[in-house]
Amino acid sequence: MSFSFVHAADLHLDSPFRGVTTESPAIAGSLHSATFEVYNSLIDLCIEKQVQFLLIAGDIYDGADRSLRAQLRFRDGLQRLADNNIQAFVVHGNHDPFKGHSRSIDWPEGVHVFSYRKVKTIPFKVDNSLVALISGISHENRNITTNLAKKFESQDPDLFQIGLLHCNVGRDTGHEAYAPCELQDLIKTGLDYWALGHVHEGKILHKNPYVVYPGNTQGRNIREQNERGCYLVQVDDNNRVTSLEFHELDEIRWFSGSLAIDGLDTLDQLENALSVCIDDFSKKAGRPLICRISLTGQGPLFNELSRENALQELLEHVRDSYEAKSPFVWVQDLIFECRPEIDLKKRREARDFLGQVLRISQELSDTEEGHKRLVEEGLEELFKNRRASKHLQDITDNDISQMLKSAELLCFQMLEGDL
C-alpha cells in the first residue's frame, strides 16, 4: 500500500540566534519568532499534503534546558497533526538529549518519542494493513560518541523500513562528530530509508537505500545561507521511493554577496549600486532577508570609505532604507575589502619595506603551508590565551585570507599615508 511522509530535522525551536547583533527591536522580534513560524509551516505542509506521518530527526529544541514555551508550541503542533490523523515519530539529538530538562507534558495520541536505551521499532499501519517499520533511538546526553547506527538491523524485508537517527556520517561534515558513523554502516543494515538529522546542509548521501539529511528548517546565522526546509517522500506499493521533494520552509533567509567599487566615483553612485545589489538579493530570497555585503575592488572611493566611521554611517543609512520594507532586508554587515588605486603587483616588487611586507603576505596567503605558518607563529600567543583560543578553534582558510587582506590594507595606510 502506498503512503507518504515528511522528513524534517534540527528545528531548534526558540533559538536565541546567538552572534546576531541587531539595533532593531523589530528585526530582533522577527528572529525570535522565526523558528516557531517555520514549525507552523511544517505542520501546515503535513496537513496540506495529507501525509501519513512526520519524522523529526533530533534537535527539536535549541538546548537541553528547553524552554516551556518551546515545549508547549511543539506539543500544540503535534496535536494539530493528531487532529488530522497524522502520526509523528521523534528522536532527540545532541542539542536536546533525552535526559535534558523537560516539563511534564502529555504528548497527543499518535506521537512516538524514542528513548535512548535501545533501538525501538514501531510498526505503522494504513487501514489496518502493516506497511512500514520505523526504528529509532535518541541521544542520552549531549556528548554521544558511540556509533548508534550499528544498533539498527532489518526486521522484515517485505516491509518498508525507516531508520530515524541524529548522527554524523563521515568525517567532513563541518559538525561535531556526535554519534559518528560511516555511510556503509547505514547501507548494510538493509533499511530502505535513513531519516537523519544533525548536519544543517541538506544532502542526499545515497539512493537505494536513501540516506538523507534534510538540513535545518531555519538558517540561524550567516553561515547557513540559501533555502532551508524538509523533504516530502512518496512510497509506492512495492516499497520503492517514487518521489523525494524538497519544500522550502524558512521564514528568514541569510545571504552574503559582494559589490565591486571599480568604476564608482561618488558615494551617490555607490548608494545606487548597493540598492540594486540588495534589491536583487531580496528578489531571489522572496522573503525577509539578512545579508552581509563585502565591498571589493579598486577605485577612488577607497579613501572615502577608509575614513573613520564612514563604513558604519553608510551601513546605518542602508539599514534605514530597507528595514521598514516588506519583506524587510537587514544588512548585518558591510565588509571593507577594497583596495586603493594602485598596481599591487608592481608595488609588491618594490625594494622597500612595504614591498617586502606585501611579498611576505602573498607567500602566507598563497599556500596551505603559509596558512599553517601564520596560525602556528603569528597567532601563537592568542592560542595560548584561554579566552581567545575558544574563538579561534574553528578558524578557516577563508578567515586567514581575510586577515591577511586586512593586514595589507593597514600596512598601506600606515606606510603610504592617504593614497
C-alpha positions in Angstrom: 0.0 0.0 0.0 1.4 3.4 -0.9 1.9 6.1 1.7 3.8 9.4 2.2 5.7 11.1 5.0 7.6 14.3 5.7 11.2 14.1 7.0 12.4 17.2 9.0 15.2 17.8 11.5 17.0 20.4 13.5 14.1 22.6 14.3 16.0 24.4 17.1 12.8 25.8 18.5 13.3 29.1 20.4 16.8 29.5 19.1 18.3 32.7 20.5 20.3 33.4 17.3 23.5 34.0 19.2 26.0 36.1 17.4 23.4 38.2 15.7 23.8 41.8 16.6 20.8 44.0 15.8 20.0 47.5 16.7 16.4 47.0 15.6 13.7 45.7 18.0 11.5 44.8 15.0 14.3 42.6 13.4 15.1 41.0 16.8 11.4 40.1 17.3 11.2 38.6 13.8 14.3 36.5 14.5 12.9 35.4 17.9 9.7 34.1 16.4 11.2 32.6 13.2 11.7 29.0 14.4 8.1 28.9 15.6 6.7 30.3 12.4 8.7 27.7 10.4 7.4 24.9 12.7 3.8 26.0 12.0 4.6 25.9 8.3 6.0 22.4 8.7 2.7 21.2 10.4 0.7 23.0 7.7 2.6 21.2 5.0 1.9 17.8 6.6 -1.8 18.5 6.8 -2.0 20.1 3.3 -0.2 17.1 1.7 -2.3 14.6 3.8 0.8 12.6 4.7 0.6 9.6 7.0 3.3 10.6 9.4 6.0 13.1 10.2 9.6 12.2 11.1 11.7 14.6 13.2 15.4 13.5 13.4 16.6 15.3 16.5 17.4 18.8 17.8 13.8 19.8 18.2 14.9 22.3 20.8 18.0 24.5 20.9 19.3 23.3 24.2 19.0 20.6 26.9 17.3 23.2 29.2 14.4 23.6 26.8 12.0 26.4 27.4 8.5 25.8 28.4 7.3 28.0 25.5 9.2 25.7 23.0 7.7 22.5 24.5 4.2 23.8 24.5 4.4 25.1 21.0 5.9 21.7 19.9 3.1 19.9 21.6 0.5 22.1 20.0 1.8 21.4 16.6 1.7 17.7 17.2 -1.8 18.0 18.4 -2.8 19.6 15.1 -1.3 16.5 13.4 -3.2 14.2 15.7 -6.4 16.0 14.9 -5.8 15.3 11.2 -4.9 11.6 11.9 -1.2 12.1 11.2 1.3 10.4 13.4 4.7 11.7 14.5 8.0 9.9 15.2 10.6 11.8 17.1 14.2 11.3 18.3 16.3 13.6 20.4 19.8 14.8 19.3 22.8 16.4 20.9 21.2 19.8 21.5 18.1 18.4 23.2 19.2 15.0 24.6 16.6 12.7 26.0 17.9 13.3 29.6 17.7 17.1 29.2 15.4 19.1 31.5 11.8 18.6 30.5 8.4 19.6 31.9 5.7 17.1 32.5 3.8 17.3 29.2 1.5 14.6 27.8 2.0 14.1 24.1 -1.0 13.7 21.8 -2.1 10.3 20.6 0.0 9.0 17.7 3.2 10.7 18.9 6.1 8.3 19.3 9.2 9.6 21.1 12.1 7.1 21.0 14.2 6.6 24.1 18.0 6.3 24.3 18.2 2.9 26.0 17.9 0.8 22.8 16.7 1.0 19.2 13.0 0.5 19.2 10.9 -0.5 16.1 7.3 0.7 15.8 5.0 -0.8 13.2 3.0 1.6 11.1 -0.4 0.7 9.6 -2.6 2.1 6.9 -6.2 1.0 7.1 -5.2 -1.8 9.5 -2.6 -3.0 7.0 1.0 -3.1 8.2 3.1 -1.1 5.6 6.2 0.2 7.3 8.5 -0.2 10.3 10.1 2.9 11.9 13.2 2.3 14.1 14.8 5.0 16.1 17.0 5.9 19.1 17.6 9.2 20.9 20.8 10.7 22.3 21.1 10.0 26.0 23.2 13.2 26.6 24.9 15.9 24.7 28.2 14.1 24.0 27.4 10.8 22.4 30.5 9.4 20.7 29.4 5.8 20.1 28.2 4.6 16.7 24.4 4.3 17.2 23.9 3.2 13.6 25.4 -0.2 14.4 22.4 -0.8 16.8 20.0 -0.9 13.9 19.0 -4.0 11.9 16.5 -5.1 9.4 13.3 -6.6 10.8 11.2 -7.7 7.8 12.4 -7.4 4.2 8.7 -7.4 3.0 8.0 -4.0 4.7 9.4 -0.6 4.1 11.8 0.1 6.9 12.9 3.5 8.1 15.8 4.4 10.4 15.4 7.6 12.4 18.7 8.9 13.7 20.6 12.1 14.7 24.2 11.4 13.7 27.3 12.5 11.9 28.0 10.5 8.7 31.6 10.6 7.6 34.4 12.9 8.7 34.0 16.1 6.7 30.6 17.5 7.6 31.5 20.7 9.4 29.7 19.5 12.5 30.8 17.9 15.7 31.2 14.1 15.4 28.3 13.1 17.7 27.0 9.6 17.1 29.6 9.2 14.4 29.2 6.5 11.7 30.2 5.8 8.1 27.8 5.6 5.1 28.4 1.9 4.8 27.2 1.4 8.4 23.8 2.7 7.3 23.6 1.0 3.9 24.4 -2.5 5.1 21.6 -2.6 7.7 19.1 -3.3 4.9 16.8 -0.4 5.8 15.1 1.4 2.9 15.2 5.0 4.1 17.5 6.7 6.6 15.9 9.9 8.1 18.9 11.7 9.5 19.5 14.9 11.4 22.4 16.9 12.8 24.0 18.3 9.6 22.4 21.6 8.7 23.0 21.4 5.0 20.5 19.3 3.1 22.2 16.3 1.5 21.1 13.1 -0.2 24.1 10.9 0.6 22.8 7.7 -1.1 19.9 6.3 -3.1 18.6 2.8 -2.9 18.6 2.9 0.1 18.0 6.6 0.6 20.3 8.2 3.2 19.0 11.8 3.7 19.8 14.9 5.6 17.0 17.4 5.1 19.1 20.2 6.8 17.7 22.5 9.4 14.3 24.2 8.8 15.5 27.7 9.5 19.0 29.2 9.0 20.3 30.7 12.2 23.4 32.6 11.1 25.2 33.9 8.0 26.9 30.5 7.6 23.5 28.9 7.0 22.5 30.5 3.7 20.1 29.5 1.0 16.8 27.7 1.3 16.0 25.6 4.4 13.2 23.1 4.8 12.2 19.4 4.7 11.5 16.5 2.4 8.2 15.1 1.3 8.6 11.4 0.5 6.3 9.2 -1.5 6.5 5.4 -1.3 4.6 3.1 -3.7 3.0 -0.4 -3.2 6.4 -2.1 -4.0 8.3 -0.3 -1.2 10.0 2.0 -3.6 10.6 5.7 -3.0 9.0 7.3 -6.0 9.4 10.9 -5.1 11.7 12.9 -2.8 10.5 16.5 -3.0 12.2 19.4 -1.1 9.9 22.0 0.4 11.3 25.4 1.5 10.1 26.5 5.0 12.5 29.1 6.2 10.9 32.3 7.4 14.0 34.5 7.1 16.9 33.8 4.7 20.6 34.6 5.1 22.7 35.7 2.2 26.2 37.1 1.6 27.4 38.8 -1.6 29.9 41.3 -2.9 29.9 44.6 -4.7 32.9 46.0 -6.5 33.6 49.7 -6.2 35.5 49.7 -9.6 34.2 52.5 -11.7 32.3 54.2 -8.9 33.4 57.7 -8.4 30.9 59.1 -5.9 29.1 58.0 -2.8 25.8 58.6 -4.7 26.9 56.0 -7.3 27.8 53.6 -4.5 24.5 54.1 -2.8 22.6 53.3 -6.1 24.8 50.3 -6.7 24.1 49.0 -3.2 20.3 49.4 -3.7 20.5 47.4 -7.0 22.5 44.7 -5.2 20.2 44.5 -2.2 17.0 44.5 -4.4 18.5 41.6 -6.3 19.2 39.7 -3.1 15.7 40.3 -1.9 14.0 39.3 -5.1 15.9 36.0 -5.1 15.0 35.3 -1.5 11.3 36.1 -1.8 11.1 36.5 2.0 12.7 38.6 4.7 16.5 38.7 4.3 19.5 39.2 6.5 22.6 39.8 4.4 26.3 40.6 4.5 27.8 42.6 1.7 31.6 42.8 1.0 32.8 45.9 -0.8 35.6 44.8 -3.1 37.7 46.1 -6.0 39.7 49.2 -6.5 38.6 52.7 -7.0 38.7 56.4 -6.0 36.1 55.6 -3.2 38.8 53.7 -1.3 39.9 56.8 0.5 36.4 58.0 1.3 35.4 54.6 2.8 38.7 54.3 4.7 37.8 57.4 6.8 36.8 56.9 10.4 33.2 55.9 10.9 32.5 56.1 7.1 31.5 52.5 6.7 29.3 52.5 9.9 27.5 55.6 8.7 26.9 54.1 5.3 25.6 50.9 7.0 23.2 52.8 9.1 21.9 54.7 6.1 21.3 51.5 4.2 19.5 49.9 7.1 17.2 52.9 7.4 16.3 52.5 3.8 15.3 48.8 3.9 14.3 47.9 7.5 10.7 49.1 7.0 10.2 47.5 3.6 8.1 44.3 3.2 9.6 41.9 3.1 12.4 43.6 5.2 16.1 43.4 4.4 18.5 43.8 7.3 22.1 44.4 6.3 24.0 42.8 9.1 27.5 44.0 7.9 29.3 45.9 5.3 32.7 44.3 5.0 35.5 46.5 3.7 37.7 44.6 1.3 38.5 47.3 -1.2 41.9 48.3 -2.4 43.4 51.6 -3.2 44.0 52.5 -6.8 47.5 51.1 -7.0 49.2 48.4 -9.1 49.6 45.9 -6.4 51.9 43.6 -8.4 54.2 46.5 -9.2 54.1 47.8 -5.6 55.0 44.3 -4.3 58.1 44.3 -6.5 59.4 47.5 -5.0 62.6 47.0 -3.0 61.4 48.9 0.1 59.8 47.9 3.4 56.2 48.0 2.2 57.1 45.8 -0.8 58.8 43.3 1.5 55.6 43.2 3.7 53.4 42.6 0.7 55.7 39.8 -0.6 55.5 38.1 2.8 51.7 38.5 2.9 51.5 36.9 -0.6 53.7 34.0 0.5 51.5 33.3 3.5 48.3 33.7 1.5 49.1 31.5 -1.5 49.8 28.2 0.2 48.4 25.9 2.8 51.8 25.8 4.4 51.7 29.6 4.6 48.3 29.5 6.4 49.7 26.9 8.8 52.8 29.1 9.5 50.6 32.1 10.2 48.5 30.1 12.7 51.4 28.5 14.4 53.7 31.5 14.6 51.6 34.7 14.1 48.7 33.6 16.2 50.7 31.6 18.8 50.1 34.0 21.7 46.4 34.2 21.0 46.1 30.4 21.0 47.8 30.4 24.4 45.1 32.7 25.8 42.3 30.6 27.1 39.5 33.0 26.3 40.9 34.0 22.9 41.6 30.4 21.8 37.9 29.4 22.1 37.1 31.8 19.3 40.0 30.5 17.1 39.2 26.8 17.2 37.1 27.0 14.0 39.3 29.3 12.0 39.1 28.5 8.3 41.4 29.2 5.3 39.0 31.9 4.2 39.3 33.6 7.6 43.1 33.6 7.3 42.9 35.1 3.8 40.6 37.8 5.1 43.0 38.6 8.0 45.9 38.9 5.5 43.9 41.2 3.3 43.1 43.4 6.3 46.7 43.5 7.4 47.8 44.6 3.9 45.3 47.4 3.9 46.5 48.5 7.3 50.1 48.5 6.1 49.1 50.6 3.0 47.5 53.2 5.3 50.3 53.3 7.8 53.2 53.2 5.4 51.9 55.1 2.4 49.6 57.6 4.0 46.5 58.9 2.2 46.6 57.0 -1.1 
